[in-house]
Amino acid sequence: MKKIQILVLTVCVSLSMITCSDDLDDTIRPASNLEISQFIYRGLNFWSLYKADVPDLANDRFESDAERDEFLSQFETPEDAFEALLSPNDRFSILRDDYIELENALSGIRRSTGMRFSLFNDPSGNGNVFGLVRFVINNSPAQDAGVQRGMIFTGIDGVQLTSDSDLSAIFGQDAFTINLADYDTTTEIFTLNGTDITLAQIELSINPVHTARTLTVDGEQIGYLHYTGFTNEFDEQLNNAFAQFQADGVTHLILDLRYNGGGSIETANDLSTMVTGQFDGQLFIKQTYNEDRNPDNEFDRLFNSNIGSGNGGASINSLNLNKVYVITTGNTASASELILSGLDPYIEVVQVGTTTSGKFEGSFLLYDSPDFRRTDNINPNHRYVMLPLVLRSVNANGLTDYFDGFTPDIQIAENFANLGQLGVQGEPLLDAVIDEILLGRRPTIDVETRETPSLFESDQNDILYQRMMNE
């Protein structure tokens, strides 16, 4: 979302008991559950990608508005109505009660400590849980406090984490202290090492261009980009990284999307052009919609030479490559998977890591207004907003519906006891790619190939976790 318009109520209605100095809470009538559920039904009936799977969304389901409202009145909350109207195939649609929070998230503003981590069961099976720091957001409280990738913690605020811990509540606190531990690979025992780090949650504006550097290995110039989210407010920084790759004479590129859950489709389109550049005007992906919406809304996204819509944006810095290496894990989703899907018909895409999430659907915000847009006609009585699945992406070869994700060409999983540092030789997944670039050599049979399932991801409660936005 390039610009966020904030709703401002500029007119106060003069009534005998109300003046322009009244608080908004006094002048705005809170919406009823039915009123919000009516908005939910109207939006899903119009836009839901999986409308055909939900009989209650059929256009002829109710003979009158009164009959529909009677149906909606059975739900105690708007959230209950929303869940009842989703298809079993819909894994990603969301409803939120405050569109301001969601708009902030779309612009890259998150409430976070800056520590990105995963939680796992203790290998001994004792019911305990440990945390592993995946990476640290630049210019964040976690970075300032000295948190580093690969750190292990077993407790929070002096209390051991277990499988019974309320993890969402613990990590939703305004501040908490992580209790660091060491891991003995022989005994498989965690031992507190006496180091504690206190972290505060703040609103962060997160630049997803986390690490961009050129590695010179055996005379080859290898560009490395650890990119954490397709946030179009930072497209300039992304384009600048590719300008540096151009200046460095990069001839091989590694896109590290292992922790990238997606974001803007337009930014994915632009990034694909930064990798290539020789396919201007050709199809990146086609966006298709439900049967009712498809005739008027089906849309071809094309490779183009400018940031954004292609009209008036800065010129894209392209590397004109015929091969790209993409690092993935199970946390790689949506717009990240578009890179794999959209580029595959045109160049060789070598995928390294573990299987991706399997998210090919896109969304956009639906507000309670006549046209579902953020206009002056938005319902002032509530701030509910929907982010439903409304479109599917189809690549130039017709590929879509990849529910099972993309399987890597070189399968290698992260090992929590040997993470290495992102973008630095010695990190196992990076080394596997460099070996493939220089030697055409795949990892040996001793390499870990199975990804350990996590109990909890630090960003799984993020509003935009694994979402793909039609912007």
Buried (B, 14 or more C-beta within 10 A) or exposed (E): BEEBEEBEEEEEEEEEEEEEEBEEEEBBEEBEBBBBBBBBBBBBBBBBBBBEBBEBBEEEBBEEEEEBBEBBEEBEEBBBBBEBBBBEEBBBBBBBBEBEBBBBBBBBBBBBBBBBBBBBBBBEEEEBBBBBBBBBBBEBBBBEBEBEBBBBBBBBEEEBBBEEBEBEEBBEBEEBBBBBBEBEEEEEBBEBEEEBBEBBBBEBEBBBBBBBBBBEEEEBBBBBBBBBBBBBBBBEEBBBBBEBBBEBEBBBBBBBBBBBBBBBBBBBBBBBBBBBBBBBEBBBBBBBBBEBBEEEBEBEBBBBBBBBEBEEBBEBBBBEBEBBBBBBBBBBBBBBBBBBBBBBBBBEBBBBBBBBBBBBBBBBBBBBBEEBEBEEEBBBBBBBBBBBBBBBBBBBEEBBEBEEBBEBBBBBBBEBBEBBBBBBEEBBBBBBBBBBBBEEEBBEEEBBEEBBEBBBBBBBEBBBBBBBBBB
